[in-house]
Amino acid sequence: MWRAQRNDQHNSVKVAVTHIATAELANAQVKSCCSGKGSRARCVVSSPTRRADNRACSGGSGIRCLGASAPFCRERRRVGRWFVNRSHHLCVTWRQERMADDKDVLRDVWFGRIPACFTLYQDEITEREAEPFYLLLPRVSYLTLVTDKVKKHFLKVMKAEDVEEMWFEYEGTPLKWHYPIGVLFDLHASNTALPWSVTVHFKNFPERDLLHCPSNSVIEAHFMSSIKEADALKHKGQVINDMQKKDHKQLWMGLQNDKFDQFWAMNRKLMEYPTEEGGFRYIPFRVYQTTSDRPFIQRLFRPMSQEGCHQTLGDLLKEVFPAAIPQDDEPKRYQVVIHGIEPMLETPIQWLSEHLSHPDNFLHISIIPSPSD
């Protein structure tokens, strides 16, 4: 019985993640881009498995994106609720199965995409009008790692003396490049229409809000530091320390080049643990909030309770952010989002850590206010 229930959970996760990834991809086949004579827009679909042609839209004038609108946002919330309702309650009956059984979930998470529209800040000095630039952003990557084409696009209309370090903002909020793209979107724009409208700057770098990122080597150093920290929590650092330098490079190149198999051929070692222990030593996680001045919450949390029960997402939230758990006599105040979906609070945290962690091996959890509608 428990195996059938567990399979039901797996199918629920697969359907929810796949539906969201597919919808985001379809909405951004940013079919979009140009309408009318003389209108200008540039569309690039950054996906290793799918490419979309630039297509002209008939009628009207100016720039119009047909790929994403409010109905998708409603659909995303509907899928999230479906996942919450379908995932079954697991604690004592839950048992660990090999990660290979859920490779489809890992693959769907990896290939999640967010359609984005990049526009140059209106006060930037240009030699001619700057066209918007459309791009499918990998949820699991970093902004500064996947936006070289954005930079090249806008440099064509900029004077060299007016160009400083490129940075991004959304509705006045500088976007931290060292947060995964999916986390940035879930925190700041998950309840807005697609494509995600991101503003590009080349001047007035916000020193107090952002870290400098002059090259990809800075991203690599941050990424590997996060992996080492996560492994210290999971295995006392033994797995990552036993790897050779070329193995570390394989992890980085897999992320940089968006190669799922290359990355997971090595990352699977970081997800293993002795069966008798029932899980990792501690769960590497970070909880983010838009309503707090703290960058994120991070504490020691074991996947197994002292009574030998698999601890859940709800158990973790009770310790670090109790307000995220709705009470019987009050409306839901927050959405708990991982990779764009709302996992059921009864989902074992060990399973989430193995399957919904980002490539840095951390489980990134976004807590956002529930939409008023």
Backbone torsions as a table, in degrees:
resi	resn	phi	psi	omega
1	MET	NA	-45.6	-177.1
2	TRP	-64.4	-32.6	-179.3
3	ARG	-67.1	-39.7	178.4
4	ALA	-63.9	-41.0	178.4
5	GLN	-64.7	-40.7	-179.0
6	ARG	-64.3	-41.0	177.4
7	ASN	-62.4	-35.2	177.6
8	ASP	-62.1	-39.5	177.7
9	GLN	-63.6	-44.8	-179.4
10	HIS	-59.3	-45.6	-179.3
11	ASN	-63.0	-38.2	178.7
12	SER	-61.7	-45.6	179.8
13	VAL	-64.0	-44.9	-178.3
14	LYS	-60.1	-46.1	-179.0
15	VAL	-63.9	-44.9	-178.2
16	ALA	-63.4	-48.4	-179.0
17	VAL	-65.6	-44.0	-178.8
18	THR	-63.7	-43.5	-178.9
19	HIS	-59.9	-44.7	-179.0
20	ILE	-67.4	-45.9	-179.2
21	ALA	-62.0	-42.1	-179.1
22	THR	-67.9	-41.6	-179.9
23	ALA	-64.8	-42.7	178.4
24	GLU	-62.5	-39.9	-179.2
25	LEU	-66.9	-46.3	-178.5
26	ALA	-64.1	-41.5	179.8
27	ASN	-62.0	-27.6	-177.6
28	ALA	-97.5	2.5	179.8
29	GLN	-65.8	43.7	-173.3
30	VAL	-23.4	63.7	-170.3
31	LYS	-61.4	7.9	-132.3
32	SER	-91.9	-79.1	-113.3
33	CYS	-69.5	-46.8	-170.3
34	CYS	-112.5	136.1	175.0
35	SER	-134.2	132.4	176.7
36	GLY	81.5	157.4	-179.1
37	LYS	-71.5	134.8	176.8
38	GLY	84.9	-10.1	177.0
39	SER	-74.4	153.8	-173.0
40	ARG	-133.2	133.9	170.8
41	ALA	-165.1	153.6	-179.4
42	ARG	-122.5	129.6	-178.1
43	CYS	-122.9	125.9	175.1
44	VAL	-130.2	126.8	176.5
45	VAL	-99.7	112.5	-177.2
46	SER	-95.2	88.1	-179.3
47	SER	-145.3	135.4	-178.2
48	PRO	-74.2	-18.2	-174.0
49	THR	-114.1	-16.1	-176.1
50	ARG	-137.3	139.2	175.0
51	ARG	-127.3	146.1	178.2
52	ALA	-123.2	141.4	178.3
53	ASP	-82.6	151.5	170.6
54	ASN	-71.8	132.7	-178.4
55	ARG	-127.7	143.5	179.0
56	ALA	-87.5	134.9	178.1
57	CYS	-94.7	139.3	-176.3
58	SER	-87.7	146.6	174.2
59	GLY	81.3	158.0	175.1
60	GLY	73.7	-173.2	178.8
61	SER	-145.0	166.2	-178.3
62	GLY	81.2	-167.5	-174.6
63	ILE	-101.9	132.0	-177.3
64	ARG	-140.1	127.2	177.5
65	CYS	-102.5	121.4	-178.4
66	LEU	-92.5	-5.9	-168.6
67	GLY	-74.4	-26.4	-172.4
68	ALA	-146.6	142.8	-179.8
69	SER	-156.9	-176.1	-176.6
70	ALA	-57.1	-36.9	-179.6
71	PRO	-55.6	-35.5	178.4
72	PHE	-64.8	-40.2	179.9
73	CYS	-61.0	-40.2	177.5
74	ARG	-65.0	-40.4	179.9
75	GLU	-63.7	-39.4	179.8
76	ARG	-61.2	-42.4	179.5
77	ARG	-67.3	-36.7	-180.0
78	ARG	-64.4	-44.3	178.4
79	VAL	-61.8	-40.7	178.3
80	GLY	-59.1	-43.7	179.4
81	ARG	-65.8	-39.2	179.5
82	TRP	-60.6	-42.8	179.1
83	PHE	-62.0	-43.9	-179.4
84	VAL	-61.3	-40.8	-176.4
85	ASN	-74.9	-30.8	-173.9
86	ARG	-86.6	-30.6	-178.6
87	SER	-64.8	131.7	-173.8
88	HIS	-90.1	163.9	-178.8
89	HIS	-75.6	128.1	-177.8
90	LEU	-132.1	134.9	170.1
91	CYS	-154.3	-85.7	-177.1
92	VAL	-66.9	-37.0	-173.9
93	THR	-80.5	-11.0	-176.9
94	TRP	-72.4	135.9	178.6
95	ARG	-129.7	148.4	-179.7
96	GLN	-73.4	132.2	171.3
97	GLU	-120.0	162.8	-176.0
98	ARG	-67.2	146.4	-176.4
99	MET	-60.2	-30.2	-177.6
100	ALA	-60.4	-27.1	-179.9
101	ASP	-64.7	-21.3	-176.1
102	ASP	-118.1	31.9	-177.2
103	LYS	-62.5	-30.1	178.6
104	ASP	-62.1	-38.3	178.0
105	VAL	-64.4	-45.7	179.2
106	LEU	-59.7	-40.7	-178.6
107	ARG	-68.5	-42.6	-180.0
108	ASP	-64.9	-38.2	176.6
109	VAL	-63.8	-44.6	-177.5
110	TRP	-61.4	-41.8	-174.2
111	PHE	-92.3	14.4	173.3
112	GLY	-63.1	135.0	-177.1
113	ARG	-129.6	148.4	176.5
114	ILE	-121.5	118.8	176.4
115	PRO	-71.5	131.2	-177.0
116	ALA	-133.0	148.1	175.3
117	CYS	-117.4	115.5	-179.9
118	PHE	-96.9	127.1	177.1
119	THR	-126.3	145.7	-179.5
120	LEU	-77.5	138.5	178.8
121	TYR	-55.8	137.0	-171.1
122	GLN	-62.6	-25.1	-178.0
123	ASP	-89.7	-1.9	176.3
124	GLU	-69.1	139.8	-178.5
125	ILE	-85.8	124.4	-178.9
126	THR	-129.1	158.7	178.7
127	GLU	-82.5	-23.9	175.8
128	ARG	-153.4	174.9	-176.8
129	GLU	-60.3	135.3	180.0
130	ALA	-92.7	121.3	179.2
131	GLU	-77.9	145.9	172.7
132	PRO	-63.5	158.5	-178.9
133	PHE	-130.8	125.1	-177.2
134	TYR	-103.8	140.9	-175.8
135	LEU	-152.4	142.1	170.7
136	LEU	-89.7	118.5	-175.4
137	LEU	-97.8	128.2	174.9
138	PRO	-67.7	127.8	-179.1
139	ARG	-59.3	-34.2	-170.9
140	VAL	-89.5	-0.1	-177.2
141	SER	-100.6	-166.2	-177.9
142	TYR	-123.1	145.0	-175.2
143	LEU	-53.9	-48.4	-175.6
144	THR	-71.6	-10.5	179.5
145	LEU	-89.1	-23.1	-172.6
146	VAL	-120.0	13.5	-174.8
147	THR	-117.3	24.1	175.8
148	ASP	-59.1	-38.2	-179.9
149	LYS	-66.9	-33.4	177.0
150	VAL	-64.3	-45.6	-179.5
151	LYS	-62.3	-47.5	179.9
152	LYS	-61.4	-37.6	-179.4
153	HIS	-61.7	-47.7	-176.1
154	PHE	-80.6	-24.3	177.4
155	LEU	-65.2	-21.4	179.2
156	LYS	-63.9	-24.5	-177.2
157	VAL	-111.5	5.6	-177.9
158	MET	-103.1	150.3	170.3
159	LYS	-83.9	139.8	-175.0
160	ALA	-56.4	-37.3	-177.4
161	GLU	-72.1	-12.5	-179.6
162	ASP	-99.0	3.8	-175.0
163	VAL	-102.0	121.8	172.3
164	GLU	-119.0	-153.2	-178.9
165	GLU	-71.8	132.8	179.8
166	MET	-75.6	138.2	174.3
167	TRP	-146.6	166.4	-172.2
168	PHE	-126.3	152.1	173.7
169	GLU	-144.7	155.3	176.5
170	TYR	-128.5	116.6	179.5
171	GLU	49.2	45.5	175.9
172	GLY	87.8	-6.2	179.9
173	THR	-100.7	117.1	175.6
174	PRO	-60.9	136.8	-177.5
175	LEU	-95.0	121.9	-177.0
176	LYS	-74.5	116.7	-176.7
177	TRP	-65.9	-25.4	-176.6
178	HIS	-84.0	2.4	168.7
179	TYR	-93.6	142.4	175.1
180	PRO	-57.7	147.5	-177.3
181	ILE	-57.2	-42.8	-179.6
182	GLY	-61.3	-35.7	177.7
183	VAL	-66.8	-43.7	178.3
184	LEU	-59.2	-44.0	-179.3
185	PHE	-66.7	-46.8	-179.0
186	ASP	-61.2	-38.2	-178.4
187	LEU	-70.8	-42.7	-167.8
188	HIS	-108.3	-21.9	-169.8
189	ALA	-141.8	14.0	-172.2
190	SER	-67.1	-21.9	-179.5
191	ASN	-106.9	22.2	177.5
192	THR	-111.5	165.9	179.9
193	ALA	-72.5	150.2	175.4
194	LEU	-92.1	157.5	0.3
195	PRO	-72.8	157.3	177.8
196	TRP	-67.8	122.4	-176.8
197	SER	-91.9	108.8	-176.8
198	VAL	-113.1	132.2	179.9
199	THR	-95.6	136.0	-177.4
200	VAL	-104.6	134.0	178.1
201	HIS	-123.3	149.3	173.3
202	PHE	-124.7	3.3	179.7
203	LYS	-138.8	169.1	175.1
204	ASN	56.0	51.7	179.9
205	PHE	-58.4	127.6	-177.7
206	PRO	-78.1	86.5	-174.6
207	GLU	-56.7	-34.0	-175.7
208	ARG	-79.1	-17.5	-174.6
209	ASP	-107.8	-28.8	-172.4
210	LEU	-125.7	153.1	171.5
211	LEU	-88.8	146.3	176.5
212	HIS	-72.8	146.5	178.5
213	CYS	-139.5	79.2	-175.7
214	PRO	-73.7	-19.3	-177.7
215	SER	-157.7	167.9	179.0
216	ASN	-65.8	-21.7	178.7
217	SER	-64.2	-29.3	176.7
218	VAL	-68.9	-40.9	177.8
219	ILE	-64.6	-43.3	179.5
220	GLU	-60.4	-43.5	179.8
221	ALA	-62.8	-42.3	178.2
222	HIS	-64.5	-44.8	-178.5
223	PHE	-61.4	-48.7	-178.9
224	MET	-67.7	-33.6	176.3
225	SER	-63.0	-40.1	178.9
226	SER	-66.3	-42.2	178.9
227	ILE	-62.1	-42.5	179.7
228	LYS	-65.1	-38.6	177.2
229	GLU	-64.8	-42.8	179.6
230	ALA	-63.3	-41.7	-179.3
231	ASP	-70.1	-29.9	174.5
232	ALA	-62.3	-36.3	177.9
233	LEU	-73.3	-39.8	-174.5
234	LYS	-81.9	-43.6	-171.5
235	HIS	-132.8	20.1	-175.3
236	LYS	60.0	25.0	177.8
237	GLY	77.5	6.2	-173.8
238	GLN	-69.1	-37.5	-176.0
239	VAL	-70.5	-50.0	-177.8
240	ILE	-66.4	-32.8	179.5
241	ASN	-72.7	-26.9	177.9
242	ASP	-78.7	-15.8	178.4
243	MET	-75.1	152.3	175.6
244	GLN	-86.0	168.2	-179.4
245	LYS	-59.7	-36.9	179.7
246	LYS	-66.7	-28.6	176.7
247	ASP	-69.5	-41.9	175.5
248	HIS	-60.4	-41.4	-179.4
249	LYS	-65.3	-34.5	178.9
250	GLN	-65.5	-39.5	176.2
251	LEU	-60.0	-47.9	-178.3
252	TRP	-65.6	-45.2	-178.2
253	MET	-66.6	-32.9	176.2
254	GLY	-61.4	-42.6	177.4
255	LEU	-70.4	-47.7	-176.1
256	GLN	-60.2	-40.3	-176.9
257	ASN	-96.4	5.1	178.1
258	ASP	58.7	46.4	-179.1
259	LYS	-108.6	101.3	-176.3
260	PHE	-59.3	-52.4	-175.9
261	ASP	-65.4	-39.0	178.7
262	GLN	-61.9	-42.9	-179.4
263	PHE	-68.8	-49.3	-173.1
264	TRP	-74.6	-19.5	174.5
265	ALA	-59.8	-29.7	178.8
266	MET	-100.9	-37.6	-175.1
267	ASN	-67.1	-23.8	-180.0
268	ARG	-59.1	-30.3	178.8
269	LYS	-64.3	-32.4	-179.6
270	LEU	-76.2	-11.9	-178.9
271	MET	-102.1	3.2	-179.0
272	GLU	-91.4	158.9	178.0
273	TYR	-163.5	156.9	177.5
274	PRO	-61.3	132.7	-176.8
275	THR	-57.0	-38.6	-176.5
276	GLU	-66.6	-18.8	-179.7
277	GLU	-84.5	-17.0	174.7
278	GLY	74.0	3.1	-179.9
279	GLY	160.3	-172.8	178.7
280	PHE	-70.6	166.8	175.9
281	ARG	-64.7	-53.8	172.3
282	TYR	-135.5	156.7	178.7
283	ILE	-90.7	120.0	174.2
284	PRO	-75.0	115.0	-178.7
285	PHE	-146.5	158.0	172.0
286	ARG	-140.4	132.7	179.3
287	VAL	-108.8	125.0	-177.4
288	TYR	-110.7	146.2	176.0
289	GLN	-136.0	144.7	175.8
290	THR	-84.6	-16.0	-174.3
291	THR	-99.8	14.4	-177.4
292	SER	-126.3	148.9	175.6
293	ASP	-79.9	-16.5	177.6
294	ARG	-71.8	137.9	-180.0
295	PRO	-62.4	-42.8	176.3
296	PHE	-169.5	166.9	177.0
297	ILE	-105.0	133.2	179.0
298	GLN	-146.0	121.7	-179.6
299	ARG	-139.0	169.2	174.5
300	LEU	-76.4	129.3	-179.4
301	PHE	-147.6	124.7	-178.8
302	ARG	-89.4	144.9	178.5
303	PRO	-74.6	-18.5	178.8
304	MET	-114.8	136.4	177.0
305	SER	-79.2	170.4	178.5
306	GLN	-63.5	-23.9	179.4
307	GLU	-85.1	-0.7	179.3
308	GLY	86.5	15.8	179.0
309	CYS	-96.0	142.9	175.5
310	HIS	-68.1	121.8	178.9
311	GLN	-76.2	152.7	-172.0
312	THR	-113.6	174.6	174.8
313	LEU	-59.2	-39.4	177.9
314	GLY	-63.3	-38.9	177.6
315	ASP	-61.7	-41.2	178.9
316	LEU	-63.9	-45.4	-178.4
317	LEU	-65.2	-32.9	177.4
318	LYS	-60.0	-30.5	-179.4
319	GLU	-84.4	-38.5	-171.3
320	VAL	-105.2	-26.5	-179.2
321	PHE	-155.9	74.3	-175.1
322	PRO	-59.1	-27.9	-177.6
323	ALA	-63.7	-18.0	-179.7
324	ALA	-75.1	-12.9	179.8
325	ILE	-95.5	113.8	-176.6
326	PRO	-66.8	141.0	175.3
327	GLN	-89.7	160.1	-176.1
328	ASP	-61.9	-31.6	-172.6
329	ASP	-102.1	17.9	-179.9
330	GLU	-142.2	152.4	178.9
331	PRO	-69.4	159.9	179.8
332	LYS	-67.2	124.3	-175.9
333	ARG	-96.2	-28.7	-174.1
334	TYR	-134.1	152.4	168.7
335	GLN	-103.2	133.9	176.3
336	VAL	-104.4	109.2	-167.8
337	VAL	-118.5	132.2	173.1
338	ILE	-131.2	120.0	-178.3
339	HIS	54.5	37.1	174.3
340	GLY	83.1	-0.1	178.0
341	ILE	-122.4	163.0	178.3
342	GLU	-106.7	96.1	178.1
343	PRO	-65.0	150.4	175.9
344	MET	-65.1	141.1	-176.5
345	LEU	-63.9	-19.9	178.6
346	GLU	-84.4	0.6	179.4
347	THR	-68.2	130.3	179.6
348	PRO	-58.5	133.1	-176.8
349	ILE	-68.2	-28.8	177.1
350	GLN	-63.8	-43.9	179.2
351	TRP	-63.6	-42.9	178.4
352	LEU	-62.2	-41.0	-178.9
353	SER	-64.0	-37.8	-179.3
354	GLU	-73.6	-33.5	-169.4
355	HIS	-111.4	-25.9	-177.3
356	LEU	-115.7	12.1	173.6
357	SER	-71.8	154.4	174.2
358	HIS	-78.2	170.9	179.0
359	PRO	-56.1	-24.1	177.3
360	ASP	-75.9	2.5	177.3
361	ASN	74.3	8.8	174.0
362	PHE	-97.3	144.4	171.8
363	LEU	-88.9	109.3	-176.7
364	HIS	-95.8	117.0	-175.0
365	ILE	-114.7	121.1	179.7
366	SER	-102.4	129.3	176.7
367	ILE	-112.5	113.7	-175.5
368	ILE	-124.4	148.2	178.3
369	PRO	-59.8	139.1	177.4
370	SER	-64.0	140.0	179.5
371	PRO	-62.0	144.0	-176.0
372	SER	-68.6	-24.0	-179.6
373	ASP	-82.4	NA	NA
